[in-house]
Amino acid sequence: MTARDNMNPTETTLTTFIDQHRPQQEAFLAELVKVPSDNPPGDCDAHGKRARELLEGLGFTVEAHKVPDEQVKAAGMISATNLIVRKQFGTGGPVIAMNAHGDVVPPGLGWTKDPYGGEIADSEHGPVMYGRGVAVSKSDFATYTYAVLALMEAEKQGAKINGAVELQFTYDEETGGDIGPKFLLDNDLSKADYAISAGFSYGITSSHNGCLHVEVTVKGKQGHAAMPHTGVDAIEAATHILQAIYGLRAELATRKSKVPGIDTATLNVGLIKGGINTNVVPDLVTFRVDRRMIPEEIGFDAEGELRAVVEKAAKDRPGIEVKVERIILAEPLSELPGVEKLIGALKGRAESVFGVDIPVQGVPLYTDARHYTKRGIPTVLYGAGPRTLMEARGHNSDENLRLNDLNRATKVVALALSDLMK
């Protein structure tokens, strides 16, 4: 007796459809990988156009919501068009949004495969597809699309499904999600009861860190190096300020999260520029700080805390002016009331399909899923892929996706949706 023998008719229809359409699903994904959508530079309209063509070829009606040029430019991008597919099943029931992003980081060096090839090769884990974005997160364009197609087939076969699904495919996760999910929500283009965002197969992400990026400008006064007392040394002052910032980093390391998968609050200085020439007292230094907030810091003014440290240290250096400018502020993701129903459906189905424990955990990264929880929408991350970003080589050379995981994750999503829309 096989596992399928124990399934009810709806479950059998869903899983059989997904297995029978595996070649078409993999071809769909390969077509998405073949269209570059690197961000930066963020010129993503061509990918949106191709995704729309593929979705319409599957019989979907696709809404294309082009983001106004001024908003795209403000996000540091060139073009972006968000896509929505709405599918109503039966009457009433919850509205479930499923969001994946089509923008990707540039390929970089070190590839042994064509980053835009969608090439499939054998591995110890079965067939694997290579390409930039194949795991993060063009894969979940395919996961979510074919899960909905399977539900449509089940409804044709008489399954009672009540609810609506929205496929939301956006193009600015790499720049923060403001002109993707946030744009859709701000413009009342989605009023979901639950949201599932792109993720991996072997864990359900229910929390993640927030992120603050600031640029600190330290201004002094130039002078001749032979007479340094005639200037105000911006590098010396910046060094003093940096020592204070690193003191804050040590304090942040004591702020531990209770969320599995997340350790402590962190701080990193990742970029610094300054000076005019070797023989000139430097008059200007800029540096950028990355501050990661744990879920327990939701609502905490991390920017104000950092600003106070910088300004206090600057007062120790007469003649110095400082400015702190925010570059990015992404709030942490945390579990909202009601999310347990979403987690329960995904966890139960994933453990059955994959045959392993599926933990509910946090990650130290940040994603645009936070825009849904900020609107009070219970949200988790779940989709196709291995246990970790490192295994998928996301944001690395030879990014890849195990196609058996794509197949199984699609079944998990379809089955969980059918549970949520009974």
N, C-alpha and C positions, 0 to 999 in steps of 0.2 A: 504494500500500500504506500503511495506517495503522499507528500504533504498536501498536494492538490486534491487528493481524494477526500480529505477532511474539510475542504472548503465548502461554503454555501455557494449557490449559483452566481451571486454577484461577485464574490471573491474570485471564483473560477474565471468568470468573464474578464475581469480586470487583469488578472495575471496572464491569462492566455493571450489577450490582445497585446499586452506589452511584449511578451515573448515573440509573438508572430510579427510584430512591427519593429523588432530590434534593428534590422538592417536599415530601415527607413529613418529611425531615430538617430542612428550613428551617422548616416549621411547628412541629416539635418544639422547635426552638431558640426560636422566637418565643414559644411558650407559657411557656418558662422565663424569658424576659426580662420578660414581663408580670407576674410575681409579684415584688414587692419583697422584697429580702433584704439591706437595707442594714446594714452593720456598721461603726461603731455605728448603731443601738443593739444590733444582733445578735439580733433576734427572727426566727429563720430556720426555724421549724417549718413555717410555711405553705408555704414553697418546697419543703422536703423532702417534704411531703405531695403537692404537685403533681407533683414529679419522680417520686415513687413511682407515682402514678396513670398518668403517661405511660409509664413503663417497663413497668408491668404491662399496659398497653394494647398493648404490643409483644410480649407473651408471656413476659416475664421474670419469674422469681421474685425478689422483692426482700426482702432482710433490712433491717429498720429498727432501728438501735441508738441509742436515745435516750440522750443524755449526762445523767447525774445533775445535778440542779439546782445542787448545791453546786459542782460542777466548772464548770458553765456560768457561774455567778456569779463564780467565781474568775478566769475568763477575761474578765470584763467584759462578758458577753453575757446575753441573756434566755432563749434557747432554741436547741437544736441537736440534730438527729437525723441521724446518719450512715447512708448507704445503701450496701449491698454487693450486687452481682449476681455470682454465680459461674457460669461456664460451662466445663464440661469437654469437651474434644475428644479423641476417641480414647482412648488409654491412655498413661500415663506423660507424659514431657515436662515442660518448665518451667512454673512458675506465674508469670504476668506480671500485675502489678497496674497499673491505669491510674487515676490520681487527678486529679480536677478539683474545684475549690471553687465552691460556689454563693453564698457570701457576697460582697458587693461593697461598695465605698466609697459613701457617699451621693452623689447626683447633683451637688449644688452648683448654682451659677448658670451662665448663659451658654448653655443649650441652645437649639437651634432646632428640635429634634425632641422628641417625648415620650420621656423616659428609660425609661418602662415600656411603650412602644408596640410594639416589635419591627417598626418600619416599614421597608419596603424601598424604596430609591430607586436610580435609575440613576446611574452615575458613570463616569469615564474608565477605571476598573478593572472595569467590569461592575456587576452589582447589588450593593448594599451594604445591610446591615441595621444599624439604629441602636438603641441602648439601653444602659442601664447594665449592665455585666457581659457584654455580647454578645461581647466579645473576651476579657475577663479575669474568669472563665474559664468562663462558661456555655457558650461555644462548644464546649468540649471535652467537656461532657456529650454533645453531639451527635456530635462527632468519634468518640469512643470507642464510644458506643452503636451507631452505624451501622457502624463497622468490625467489631464483633462480630456484628451481624446479617448482614453480608456473609460472614463466615467460616462462620456457621451455614448460609447458603445454599450455599456452596461444599461443605461437608461433605455436605449433602443430595445434591449433584450428584456425589458420589463422591470428593471430594478427601481425601487422607490427611493429617490434621492431628492431632498428638499434643501435648497440653498443656492448660493451663487459663488462663483469663483472669478476672480480678476487676475489675469496675468499682467503684471506690471514690469515692463522691461525698460530700464533706465540707463543713463550713460555718464554718470558723474561720481561714482563711488570713490574713485581715486582722488577726487578733489573735495569730498565731504558729503555729497548727497543733497546739497541745497537746491540744485536745479533738476534733481531727479525725484526721489520720494517726497522730499519737502515741497517741491513745486506742485506735485499732484495733490498733496494734502492741503496746501495753502489755497489752491484754486478749486477746492471742493470736487475734485475729479475722482475721489475715492472716499467712501465712508464704510470702511471695512470693520467687521467685528473682531477678526483675528488677522494676523499677518505671519507669513512664513518667508524668511529671507534666505538667500543663498548660503549654503553651508556644506558640511561633509557628512558622510553616511554613518560613521561609527560613534557619533556623539551628538547630542542635542545641546546647542549653545543657547542658554537662557540669560546670560549676563556677559557684559564685557566692559573693559576699561573705557574711560573717557580720555580725551586728548586736548591739551592746550599747547599751541605754538605761539610764542611771542618773539618779537625782535627787539633787542635792547640797543639803543644808540647812546654812546658815550662821547660827548663833545668836549674837547679841550681847546688849546690854542697852540698853533704851530710856532716854532722858533728854530734858531740855528743850533745844531747839535753841539757846536763848540761853546755855546752859551745856553745850556738847557734851562737855566733859571728864567730865561726870557719867554719861555713857553709854558703851557700847562699840559702835561703828558697824559694823553688819553689812554695809552696802553697801560701805563702804571695804574691809572684809576680803574680801568677795566679789570686788571688783574685783582685788585682789591675787591671789586664787586663780585667777580667770579668766585673768589674764596668764600664770600658770604653765601652765594648761591649753592656752592658745594656743601656748605654747612647745612643748608636747607635739605639738600639731597640726603645727607646722613640722617636727618630727622624723619624724612619721609619713609626711609627704609624701616622705621619702627611701626609704621601704619600698615598693619596686616589685614588682608581681606579674609572673610570667612567663606568666600565663594570658592569651591573646588576649581582648580585650574588657574586661579589668580593669586599672586603672591602679595606684593606690596605696592604702594604708591611709588612712582619713580620720577626721576628728573635727569635729563641729559642735555649737555651743550654740544650741538652737532655741527655748528658752522660759525666761523669767525673771520672778519676782515678788518684791516685797519692800516694806518700809516701812509706816509707819502713817499719817503725815501730813507735810506739808512742814515743820512746826515741831517735829517729834519726831525725835530720833536713832533711826535704824531698828534694830530688834532682831532682825529675821528676814528672810532672803533664801533663796529656793529657785530653783534653775535645773536644767534637764535637758540632758544631754549625749548625743549620738548618736555612737557610735564604730563604724565599719565595719572589719571584719577581712578581709584578703585570704585566699584559700585557703591560702597558705603559713603562715598564723597558726593553723591548726587545732592545738588543744592549748595555745596560748599563753594566759597569764592576762592578757588585756587589762583585765579589771576590776581586778585587783590592781595593774597598772601605773598605771591612772588614779587609783585610790584613794591610792596612795603619793604621787603628785604633789599631790593635794588636801591630804592630811594634812601633808606637808612644808611647803607654803605656809601652811597655817593656823597652824603653830607660830611663824611670824613675827609673828603678831598676838595678843598676850596678851589673855586674857579671851574669846577666840572659841572656840566649840565647832562642830565639823563632823560631819555624818553623811552617808554615801554609801549610798544604797539602790538595789539593782538593780530595774529595771522589766521589761526584756526581755533575754534572752540567747539569740541564735540562732546556732548554729555555722555556719561556712562549708560549702558543698557542694564536694566534690572527687571526682575520678574514682577508683573502686575497681577492683581486679582483677576482670576479667570483663566490665566495662562495654563493652569494645571490641566484643564480639559484638552488644550492643544498638545501639551507635553505628553499626557497620558495616551492620546491617540497615536502620536508618532512613536513614542517609546515602545508601546505594546506591539505595534506592527513591525517596527524595525528589529526588535529582538526575535520576533517570529521569522521574519524573512532572512535575516543574517545569521541567526542562531548563536548570537553572542550577547553579552550584557551591553546595553547602550546607555552610557552615563549621561546625566544632565549636568552641565558644567559651564564654567566661564572661560573666557580667553582674554589675554592681556592686550589684544588688538582692539581697534574700534571699527565699526561699520556703520553704514547708513540705515541699518535696522532701527537705530535709536530714534529716528524721526517718527516711527510708528508708535513706540511706547510714549514718546513725548505728547502724542495726541490721545493717550489713554488706551491704545490698541494693544492687547496682549500679543507679544511677538516672540518668536524663537527663530534660530537659524538652523536649517536642515536641508541637505541636498546631496548631490553626488560627490563621491571622492573618498580617499583613504582616511586614516585616522588623524593625520596631521598635515599641516601646510608643507612641512619639510618633505614628507613622503611624496606629495604631489609636485614638489619643486615649484610651488607658487612663488611668483616674483623672483624666479631663478631661471637659469638655462634649462632647456629640455623639460619644461613644464609638461605634465602628463596626467592622463585620467585612465583609471582602470575601468574598462567598459563593462565588466561584470558588476562593478559597483554602480555604474549608471543604470543598468538594467534593474538591479535590486532596489536602489533608492527610488526609482520611478514607481515600482510596485508599492513601496512603503508609503509614498505620498498619496498615490491613488487610493490605497486601502484606508489610510488615515482620513482622507477627505470623505470617503463614503461613510466612515464612522461618525464624523462630525456633522454630516448632512443627512442623518437618518430621519 
